[in-house]
Amino acid sequence: MSGKIKNALISLSDKEQIVRVLKTLQKYKINIISSGGTYREIKKLGYKCTEISKYTKFKEMLDGRVKTLHPKIHAGILSKRSNSKHRREMNRKKFKNIDLIIVNFYPFQQTIQKTKNFRKIIENIDIGGPTMVRAAAKNFNDVSIITDKKDYGFLISELNKNKGSTSLKFREKMACKAFGLTAYYDSVVSNWFNEKLNIIFPEKKTIFGRKISQLRYGENPHQKSSIYINDLFNDELGLKKIKGKALSYNNYNDIFTGLEILSSFKKTGTVIIKHANPSGASVNNSAIKSFQESYLSDPTSAFGGIVACNFKINRRIAKEMSKVFFEVILAKKFDRESLKILGLKKNLILIDISKFKHKKEYQVKPFTNSFLVQDKNKIIFKKKDLKIVTKLKPTKKEIKSAEFAMNICKFIKSNSIIIANNFSTIGIGAGQPSRVDSCKIAVQKARQFQPKKLKNSVAASDAFFPFSDGIKKLIQAGVKVIVQPGGSIRDQESILVANKAGVKMIFTGVRHFNH
């Protein structure tokens, strides 16, 4: 577009700050076309404006469903100014070019957050707005499209700089943003329908996201990273940072692991995360004991880790936590005294998770130009399906201990082995290609930090033991109850070893790979 903007169409649900733009449009004598509430607001603010139905000579119909969907509007947007055929057609029809579109959409997402009224929700699916936006974005060579009030300042700057026009670079950038908005908006609508109909794996899967913030860096300092929220019913994650520096990719990765594990606790509990793996976890009626036990599981690995707890931090707990260098502490609020104590730790990040809620029922794992989707692993084991395969039978408490150990086990990178005692981890073997190596590491950790608790402990394995060598390592260390999925062709060999050693073994029939 070489010439100045002559005509602008404005259609807004969110009319905040539009007066800034109106002043500039008036300055450059740009005609304004609008409809409905936007028209009334512009007139109220004291600016000249032509109502759309008067402009098109076609009264809006179907309760306002059809307003801007008119050839005079869309021809004005889509005509190529340099195309002689287009110019002749526009002149023959006496249509004017529309050079600037300022549009935001019906608040569909806000509507589904506020009501379950189906009729109201459907009426807040915008049709005319996205149609105009797509048309203007397609014709960015000639038309400026503004979809975000954050860009009003940039538009004003462009108009002033170019004396009532805009640069091609600006229009192209705004077009890119506009297509991002229409894709996001349609994805929100599509995902709402999928959620309503309980469709997890549709033929066409869209993943929408709104950028929350730029992160300090990615997995490594040379990588860039941002965080997006992917939630139909919430605009925020529910994580309130009380103190500390900006979060990194790794911080969030560890935080999400911690939150995932916390959500599985039915009682007061703490988990310490390091590199997306738990270094220790404990549930206990006493909040401070749950922290202490989770820390004692592996004090070395806990250094520089993330503490996640499902309780409020008080002065006593804060004093205990302040003895160790942690990078992040997550809790359901902090009292005033605890904030004073923890506030002295210069680089410590404190996050209130009291408003955080787990919602997504599926997991996404991207890879180059593809991604995997699966539903969440919510099962630990079903008690009715448990098989006691040894001569000795576990007690009710031992079965509950086995459930705790397996619950932690399913969150650890495979192959994974958990050794636990009294609902606290004492040894964790994670992420080894060999299961027997994971057994060795779990035993090594327990012997290093809490050797006395190995006696009569419980061990959990995320998958079956292909050989009995791993089981022998656990038994030699003092484990008395072993819980595993079973399913190996050598299960009988493992059962024989357990029986011979007087160890109890439980088969769950449920595997928990976590790659």
C-alpha positions in Angstrom: 0.0 0.0 0.0 1.7 3.2 -1.1 -1.0 5.7 -0.2 -2.4 6.9 3.0 -5.1 5.0 5.0 -8.5 6.4 4.0 -10.9 4.0 5.7 -10.8 2.0 8.9 -13.2 -0.6 10.2 -13.3 -1.0 14.0 -15.2 -3.9 15.7 -14.3 -4.6 19.3 -15.5 -6.6 22.3 -12.8 -5.1 24.4 -13.0 -1.4 23.8 -10.4 -0.4 26.4 -7.8 2.1 25.2 -9.4 2.6 21.7 -9.6 6.3 22.4 -5.8 6.5 21.9 -6.2 5.3 18.3 -9.3 7.4 17.6 -7.3 10.6 18.3 -4.7 9.6 15.7 -7.2 8.5 13.1 -8.9 11.8 13.5 -5.6 13.6 13.1 -5.0 11.9 9.7 -8.7 12.3 8.6 -9.3 8.6 8.4 -12.9 7.6 8.0 -14.2 5.1 10.6 -16.8 2.4 10.0 -18.2 0.4 12.9 -21.2 -1.5 14.3 -23.2 -2.2 17.4 -21.5 -1.5 20.8 -18.3 -0.3 19.2 -20.2 2.3 17.1 -22.0 3.5 20.1 -18.8 3.8 22.1 -17.0 5.7 19.4 -19.9 8.2 19.1 -20.0 8.5 22.9 -16.3 9.4 22.9 -17.2 12.2 20.5 -15.7 10.9 17.2 -17.3 10.7 13.8 -18.3 7.2 12.7 -20.4 5.5 10.0 -22.6 2.6 11.2 -21.9 -0.6 9.1 -25.6 -1.1 8.1 -25.7 2.4 6.7 -22.4 1.9 5.0 -23.4 -1.4 3.4 -27.1 -0.4 3.0 -27.9 -3.8 4.5 -29.5 -4.0 7.9 -27.9 -6.6 10.3 -29.9 -9.7 10.7 -30.3 -13.0 12.6 -29.9 -11.3 16.0 -26.6 -9.7 14.9 -25.1 -13.0 13.6 -24.7 -11.3 10.2 -23.3 -7.7 10.4 -19.9 -7.5 8.7 -20.4 -10.6 6.4 -21.1 -8.4 3.4 -19.3 -8.1 -0.1 -18.8 -4.4 0.4 -16.9 -5.1 3.5 -14.8 -8.0 2.3 -14.2 -6.6 -1.2 -12.9 -3.5 0.5 -10.5 -5.6 2.6 -9.4 -8.1 -0.1 -9.0 -6.0 -3.2 -5.5 -5.7 -4.5 -4.8 -2.0 -4.9 -2.2 -2.6 -7.7 -4.5 -4.9 -9.7 -6.3 -3.0 -12.5 -9.0 -5.6 -12.7 -9.7 -5.3 -9.0 -9.8 -1.5 -9.3 -12.3 -1.6 -12.1 -14.6 -4.0 -10.3 -14.5 -1.9 -7.1 -15.3 1.3 -9.2 -18.1 -0.5 -11.0 -19.7 -1.5 -7.6 -18.9 1.8 -6.1 -17.1 0.0 -3.2 -14.4 1.7 -1.2 -11.1 0.1 0.0 -10.8 -0.5 3.7 -7.2 0.0 4.6 -7.2 -0.6 8.4 -9.0 -3.3 10.4 -9.0 -3.1 14.2 -10.8 -6.2 15.6 -10.9 -8.3 18.7 -13.2 -11.3 19.1 -16.2 -12.3 21.1 -14.9 -13.5 24.5 -15.5 -17.2 24.0 -12.9 -18.4 26.5 -14.1 -15.9 29.2 -17.6 -17.1 28.5 -16.9 -20.8 29.1 -15.1 -19.8 32.3 -18.1 -18.0 33.6 -21.1 -20.1 32.5 -22.2 -23.5 31.4 -25.2 -22.1 29.5 -24.8 -23.9 26.1 -26.8 -21.3 24.1 -24.8 -18.4 25.5 -21.5 -20.2 24.8 -22.4 -20.9 21.2 -23.4 -17.3 20.6 -20.0 -16.2 21.8 -18.3 -18.1 18.9 -17.2 -15.2 16.7 -17.7 -15.6 13.0 -17.5 -12.1 11.5 -14.4 -11.1 13.4 -12.1 -13.9 12.5 -13.4 -13.7 8.9 -12.3 -10.0 8.6 -9.0 -10.7 10.4 -8.1 -13.5 8.1 -9.0 -11.4 5.0 -7.0 -8.4 6.2 -4.0 -10.6 7.2 -4.1 -12.3 3.7 -4.0 -8.9 2.1 -1.3 -7.5 4.3 0.4 -6.0 1.3 -2.4 -3.4 1.3 -4.2 -3.6 4.6 -3.1 -3.1 8.3 -4.7 -5.5 10.8 -4.6 -4.9 14.5 -5.9 -7.6 16.9 -4.3 -6.7 20.2 -4.6 -3.5 22.2 -1.0 -3.9 23.1 -0.2 -2.9 19.5 -2.2 0.3 19.6 1.0 2.2 20.5 2.9 0.6 17.6 0.1 1.5 15.2 0.0 5.1 16.4 3.8 5.3 16.0 3.6 3.9 12.4 0.8 6.4 11.4 2.8 9.3 12.8 6.1 8.1 11.2 4.5 7.5 7.8 2.0 10.4 7.9 -1.1 8.4 7.9 0.2 5.2 6.4 2.0 2.1 7.6 5.1 0.2 6.5 5.0 -3.2 4.7 7.2 -4.6 7.5 4.7 -3.6 10.1 1.7 -4.9 8.2 3.4 -8.3 7.6 4.3 -8.6 11.3 0.7 -7.8 12.3 -0.6 -10.3 9.8 1.5 -13.0 11.3 0.2 -12.1 14.7 -3.4 -12.1 13.4 -3.2 -15.6 11.9 -1.7 -16.7 15.3 -4.8 -15.3 17.0 -7.3 -17.0 14.6 -5.5 -20.3 15.0 -5.6 -19.9 18.8 -9.2 -18.9 18.9 -10.3 -21.8 16.7 -8.2 -24.2 18.8 -9.9 -23.0 22.0 -13.3 -23.7 20.4 -12.3 -27.0 19.0 -10.8 -28.2 22.3 -13.9 -27.1 24.2 -16.0 -29.3 21.9 -13.6 -32.2 22.4 -13.6 -31.8 26.1 -17.4 -31.5 26.2 -17.7 -34.7 24.1 -14.9 -36.4 26.0 -12.8 -36.9 22.8 -9.1 -37.1 23.8 -7.8 -38.3 20.4 -9.6 -36.5 17.6 -8.6 -36.9 14.0 -7.2 -33.4 13.9 -5.5 -32.4 17.2 -4.7 -28.8 18.0 -2.7 -27.6 21.0 -3.3 -24.0 21.9 -1.2 -21.9 24.2 -1.0 -18.3 25.5 2.5 -17.0 26.3 2.8 -16.3 30.0 6.4 -15.2 30.1 9.9 -15.4 28.6 12.1 -17.7 30.7 15.6 -16.9 31.8 16.9 -19.6 29.5 16.1 -23.1 28.3 17.4 -26.4 29.4 20.9 -25.0 28.9 22.0 -21.3 29.0 22.5 -21.1 25.2 18.8 -22.2 24.6 15.9 -19.7 24.6 12.6 -20.7 26.2 9.1 -19.4 27.0 6.2 -20.8 29.0 2.6 -21.0 27.6 -0.6 -21.8 29.4 -2.8 -24.4 27.8 -6.0 -24.3 29.7 -9.6 -23.6 28.6 -10.9 -22.5 32.0 -8.0 -20.6 33.6 -5.9 -17.7 32.5 -3.1 -18.3 35.1 -1.2 -21.4 36.2 -2.1 -20.9 39.8 1.5 -20.6 40.8 2.1 -17.4 42.8 5.8 -16.4 43.1 6.3 -14.7 46.4 10.0 -14.3 46.3 13.0 -14.8 44.0 14.3 -14.4 40.5 12.7 -15.3 37.2 12.2 -19.0 36.6 14.1 -21.1 34.1 13.0 -24.0 31.9 14.6 -26.5 34.3 12.9 -24.8 37.2 9.5 -25.3 35.6 10.3 -28.9 34.6 11.2 -29.8 38.2 8.2 -27.8 39.5 5.7 -29.7 37.3 7.2 -33.0 38.4 6.8 -32.0 42.0 3.2 -30.9 41.5 2.4 -34.1 39.7 3.7 -36.2 42.6 2.0 -34.0 45.2 -1.4 -34.5 43.5 -1.1 -38.2 44.1 -0.7 -37.8 47.9 -3.7 -38.4 50.0 -2.0 -37.3 53.2 0.5 -34.6 54.2 3.5 -35.1 52.1 6.8 -33.7 50.7 8.8 -34.5 47.7 12.2 -33.2 46.7 13.0 -33.0 43.0 16.3 -32.9 41.2 16.6 -32.9 37.4 12.9 -34.0 37.1 13.4 -37.0 39.3 12.5 -37.3 43.0 15.5 -37.6 45.3 13.2 -38.2 48.2 9.5 -38.4 49.2 7.5 -38.9 52.3 3.9 -38.8 53.6 3.4 -38.3 57.3 0.8 -36.9 59.7 3.6 -34.5 60.8 4.4 -31.9 58.1 7.9 -31.3 59.4 8.6 -35.1 59.6 7.5 -35.5 56.0 10.1 -32.9 55.0 12.8 -34.3 57.1 12.3 -37.9 55.9 12.2 -36.8 52.2 15.5 -34.9 52.7 17.1 -37.8 54.5 16.4 -40.1 51.6 19.3 -38.5 49.7 20.8 -35.3 51.3 23.5 -35.1 48.6 21.1 -35.0 45.6 18.7 -32.7 47.5 21.3 -29.9 47.4 20.1 -27.3 44.9 16.8 -29.1 44.3 13.2 -28.2 44.5 11.0 -28.9 47.6 7.3 -29.4 46.9 4.9 -29.8 49.8 1.1 -29.9 50.2 1.0 -27.9 53.4 1.5 -24.4 54.8 5.1 -23.6 55.8 5.5 -22.3 59.4 8.4 -21.0 61.4 9.6 -24.4 62.6 9.6 -25.9 59.1 11.2 -22.9 57.6 14.1 -23.1 60.0 14.7 -26.8 59.0 14.5 -25.9 55.3 16.8 -22.9 55.6 19.7 -25.3 56.7 19.9 -26.6 53.2 20.5 -24.9 49.8 17.3 -25.3 47.8 16.5 -23.4 44.6 12.7 -23.4 44.9 10.2 -24.2 47.6 6.6 -24.9 46.7 4.0 -24.8 49.4 0.3 -24.1 50.2 1.1 -20.7 51.6 3.8 -19.4 53.9 3.2 -17.8 57.3 4.7 -14.4 58.2 7.5 -15.9 60.3 8.5 -18.4 57.7 8.8 -15.6 55.1 11.2 -13.7 57.3 13.4 -16.8 57.8 13.4 -17.9 54.2 13.6 -14.4 52.9 17.2 -14.3 54.2 18.2 -16.9 51.6 19.2 -14.6 48.7 18.6 -16.9 45.7 15.7 -18.9 47.0 12.5 -18.8 45.0 9.2 -19.2 47.0 6.0 -20.2 45.2 2.5 -20.4 46.7 0.7 -23.4 45.0 -2.6 -23.1 47.0 -4.5 -22.1 43.9 -2.9 -24.6 41.5 -5.2 -27.3 40.1 -4.5 -30.4 37.9 -6.7 -30.5 34.9 -5.2 -32.0 31.8 -6.0 -35.6 31.3 -3.4 -36.2 28.6 0.4 -35.7 28.0 2.1 -34.4 24.9 5.6 -35.2 23.9 6.9 -33.3 20.8 9.6 -34.5 18.4 10.7 -32.4 15.3 7.6 -32.3 13.1 5.4 -34.7 15.1 4.1 -35.2 18.7 2.9 -38.1 20.8 -0.3 -37.8 22.9 -1.4 -40.2 25.6 -3.8 -40.1 28.5 -2.3 -39.7 32.0 -1.0 -42.6 34.0 -3.4 -42.3 36.9 -3.5 -45.9 38.1 -1.1 -47.2 40.8 -2.7 -50.6 41.2 -6.2 -52.0 41.8 -6.3 -53.8 45.1 -8.8 -56.3 43.8 -6.3 -57.2 41.0 -3.3 -57.7 43.3 -1.8 -61.1 43.2 0.2 -62.3 46.3 2.5 -64.8 44.5 4.7 -65.9 47.5 4.0 -68.3 50.4 4.2 -65.4 52.9 1.4 -62.9 52.6 1.9 -59.1 53.3 0.0 -57.3 56.0 -2.5 -54.5 55.3 0.2 -52.0 56.3 2.7 -53.6 54.0 0.3 -53.4 51.1 -0.2 -49.7 51.9 3.6 -49.3 52.0 3.8 -51.1 48.7 1.2 -48.7 47.2 3.2 -45.7 48.4 6.4 -47.1 46.9 4.8 -47.9 43.6 3.2 -44.4 43.5 6.6 -42.7 43.7 8.1 -45.3 41.4 5.7 -44.4 38.5 7.0 -40.8 38.5 10.7 -41.8 38.2 12.5 -42.1 34.9 12.6 -45.8 33.8 14.1 -48.1 34.7 13.1 -47.2 38.3 13.4 -48.9 41.6 12.1 -47.4 44.9 13.1 -48.7 48.4 10.8 -47.3 51.1 10.3 -47.6 54.8 7.4 -46.3 56.8 6.0 -44.3 53.9 9.3 -42.6 53.1 11.8 -43.3 50.4 15.2 -44.4 51.5 16.7 -45.4 48.2 15.9 -44.4 44.6 17.4 -45.9 41.5 16.4 -44.0 38.4 16.8 -43.8 34.6 19.1 -46.8 34.1 19.1 -49.0 30.9 19.6 -52.0 33.2 17.1 -52.8 35.9 19.7 -54.5 38.0 21.8 -51.3 37.9 18.7 -49.3 39.2 18.5 -51.9 42.1 22.2 -51.4 42.9 21.8 -47.6 42.9 18.7 -47.7 45.2 20.5 -50.0 47.6 23.7 -47.9 47.5 21.7 -44.8 48.3 19.9 -46.4 51.2 23.1 -47.9 52.6 24.8 -44.5 52.3 22.3 -42.5 54.2 19.9 -44.7 56.1 21.3 -48.3 56.4 19.3 -49.2 59.5 16.0 -48.6 57.6 16.8 -51.2 54.9 15.7 -53.9 57.3 12.1 -54.9 56.6 11.8 -52.3 53.9 9.5 -52.3 50.8 10.8 -52.2 47.2 8.8 -51.2 44.1 9.8 -51.7 40.4 8.1 -49.9 37.6 8.2 -53.0 35.3 8.9 -56.7 35.7 12.2 -58.2 36.6 13.6 -59.9 33.5 16.0 -61.9 35.7 16.2 -62.6 39.4 19.6 -60.8 39.8 17.9 -57.5 40.7 15.6 -59.2 43.2 18.6 -60.9 44.9 20.3 -57.5 45.3 17.2 -56.1 47.1 16.8 -59.1 49.3 20.5 -59.1 50.3 20.0 -55.5 51.3 17.2 -56.3 53.7 14.0 -55.7 51.6 11.1 -57.9 52.9 8.3 -56.9 50.5 8.7 -56.5 46.7 5.9 -55.1 44.5 6.2 -55.3 40.7 3.9 -55.7 37.7 4.9 -59.2 36.9 4.7 -60.6 33.4 8.2 -61.9 32.7 8.8 -65.4 31.3 11.1 -65.8 34.3 8.5 -64.7 36.9 8.6 -68.2 38.5 12.3 -67.9 39.0 11.8 -64.6 40.9 9.0 -66.1 43.0 11.3 -69.0 43.9 14.1 -66.7 45.0 11.6 -64.7 47.1 10.1 -67.8 48.8 13.5 -69.1 49.6 14.5 -65.9 51.3 11.2 -65.5 53.2 10.3 -62.4 51.2 6.8 -61.3 50.3 6.1 -60.5 46.6 3.1 -58.7 45.1 2.2 -58.6 41.4 0.1 -55.6 40.3 -0.3 -56.3 36.6 0.2 -52.6 35.9 3.5 -51.3 34.3 4.7 -47.8 34.9 7.3 -46.9 32.3 8.2 -43.2 32.4 10.6 -42.2 29.6 
